[in-house]
Amino acid sequence: MKVPTTQVRVLYVDTDQMGVVNNVHYLRYFELGRAEWIRQRGKSYKRIEEEGYRLPVVEAHLRYRESARYDDILSLEVEVEDVRAATVQFKYAIRRAADGALLCEGYTKHACLGADNKLRRFPDDLLVMLRPDT
C-alpha cells in the first residue's frame, strides 16, 4: 500500500510560463519521496553512503496524468515494488493534496554499489529495511 511519505509545495522555479510543473522536476519529487521513505524506515541516505553503499538510479519510468501547477501541494507516495540481491525498484504516485488527483506515477530502479562503484549485494540490514513486508 502506498502511503504519503511527505508533501512538497510547487515552487515558481519548478514551472514554465504557464505555471505548469516542468516534467524534469517529477524525478526530483521522486527522489525527495524516496529519501523520506528511507529516512522513515530508520536510516538516512547519507548514513547508507557513510556505511559504504550507493544506490544510483539505473532505470526510470514516468507517466504523466495531470499537470501540477505553481503553489499546489503535492503528496508523494512511495513503496518498494521489488527487491533483489543487488537491486531495488521504488514505485511512486504524486497526487495533488487538495483533491487527491493522480498527477504522475512511475518507478525508479536502483543498483547497490560499494564505495568502489562495483555492484554489491545489499547488506542484511538494508535488505530488512527495503523489504515491503517488514
C-alpha positions as CSV (number, residue, x, y, z in Angstrom):
1,M,0.0,0.0,0.0
2,K,1.3,3.5,-0.9
3,V,1.2,6.0,1.9
4,P,2.2,9.6,1.7
5,T,5.8,9.9,2.8
6,T,6.0,13.7,2.5
7,Q,4.4,16.7,0.9
8,V,6.0,19.4,-1.1
9,R,4.7,22.8,-2.4
10,V,5.4,23.5,-6.1
11,L,7.7,26.5,-6.3
12,Y,7.6,29.0,-9.1
13,V,11.1,28.0,-10.3
14,D,9.6,24.4,-11.0
15,T,7.1,25.8,-13.5
16,D,7.1,27.1,-17.1
17,Q,5.5,30.3,-18.3
18,M,2.0,28.8,-18.0
19,G,2.6,27.9,-14.3
20,V,2.7,24.1,-15.1
21,V,5.5,22.0,-13.5
22,N,8.2,21.2,-16.0
23,N,8.4,17.4,-16.5
24,V,12.0,17.1,-15.3
25,H,11.0,18.1,-11.8
26,Y,9.0,15.0,-11.2
27,L,12.2,12.9,-10.9
28,R,13.3,15.4,-8.2
29,Y,10.0,14.8,-6.4
30,F,10.6,11.0,-6.8
31,E,14.0,11.5,-5.1
32,L,12.5,13.6,-2.3
33,G,9.9,11.0,-1.6
34,R,12.4,8.1,-1.8
35,A,14.8,9.9,0.6
36,E,12.0,10.5,3.1
37,W,10.7,6.9,2.8
38,I,14.2,5.6,3.6
39,R,14.5,8.0,6.5
40,Q,11.1,7.0,7.9
41,R,12.4,3.4,7.8
42,G,15.2,4.3,10.2
43,K,18.2,5.3,8.1
44,S,19.1,8.3,6.1
45,Y,20.6,8.0,2.6
46,K,23.6,9.9,4.0
47,R,24.1,7.1,6.6
48,I,23.9,4.4,3.8
49,E,26.7,6.2,2.0
50,E,28.7,6.5,5.2
51,E,28.4,2.7,5.5
52,G,30.0,2.4,2.0
53,Y,27.0,1.8,-0.2
54,R,25.5,3.8,-3.1
55,L,22.0,3.4,-4.7
56,P,22.3,5.0,-8.2
57,V,19.3,5.2,-10.5
58,V,19.8,2.7,-13.3
59,E,16.3,3.0,-14.8
60,A,13.4,5.4,-14.6
61,H,9.9,5.5,-15.9
62,L,7.3,8.3,-15.5
63,R,3.7,8.5,-16.7
64,Y,2.1,11.9,-16.5
65,R,-1.6,12.1,-15.8
66,E,-2.5,15.7,-15.0
67,S,-0.4,18.9,-14.6
68,A,0.8,20.1,-11.3
69,R,0.8,23.8,-11.1
70,Y,2.5,26.6,-9.2
71,D,1.6,26.6,-5.4
72,D,0.0,23.1,-5.5
73,I,0.8,21.0,-2.5
74,L,1.9,17.6,-3.7
75,S,1.6,14.3,-1.7
76,L,4.5,12.0,-2.6
77,E,3.6,8.3,-2.2
78,V,6.4,5.7,-2.3
79,E,6.6,2.0,-1.9
80,V,9.2,-0.7,-2.7
81,E,7.9,-2.7,-5.6
82,D,10.7,-5.2,-6.0
83,V,13.9,-6.1,-4.1
84,R,16.6,-8.4,-5.5
85,A,20.0,-9.3,-4.2
86,A,21.6,-6.1,-5.6
87,T,18.7,-4.0,-7.0
88,V,15.6,-2.3,-5.7
89,Q,12.7,-0.8,-7.5
90,F,10.7,2.0,-6.0
91,K,7.2,2.9,-7.2
92,Y,5.7,6.4,-6.9
93,A,2.5,8.2,-7.1
94,I,2.3,12.0,-6.9
95,R,-1.1,13.4,-6.0
96,R,-2.4,16.9,-5.6
97,A,-3.1,17.2,-1.9
98,A,-6.2,19.4,-2.3
99,D,-8.2,16.8,-4.3
100,G,-6.2,13.6,-4.4
101,A,-5.9,13.8,-8.2
102,L,-3.1,11.5,-9.5
103,L,-0.7,13.7,-11.4
104,C,2.2,11.4,-12.1
105,E,3.2,7.8,-11.4
106,G,6.3,5.8,-12.1
107,Y,9.2,3.9,-10.8
108,T,13.0,4.0,-10.4
109,K,15.3,1.1,-10.3
110,H,18.5,1.3,-8.3
111,A,21.6,-0.8,-8.1
112,C,23.5,-1.4,-4.9
113,L,27.2,-0.3,-5.4
114,G,30.0,-0.4,-2.9
115,A,32.3,2.6,-2.3
116,D,34.4,1.3,-5.2
117,N,31.4,1.7,-7.5
118,K,31.2,-2.1,-8.1
119,L,27.9,-4.0,-7.9
120,R,27.4,-5.4,-4.4
121,R,24.7,-7.4,-2.7
122,F,22.6,-5.5,-0.2
123,P,23.8,-5.9,3.3
124,D,21.3,-7.7,5.6
125,D,20.2,-4.5,7.4
126,L,19.4,-2.7,4.1
127,L,17.5,-5.8,2.9
128,V,15.4,-5.8,6.0
129,M,14.7,-2.1,5.6
130,L,13.8,-2.4,2.0
131,R,11.5,-5.4,2.1
132,P,7.9,-4.3,1.6
133,D,6.6,-6.8,4.1
134,T,8.7,-5.7,7.1
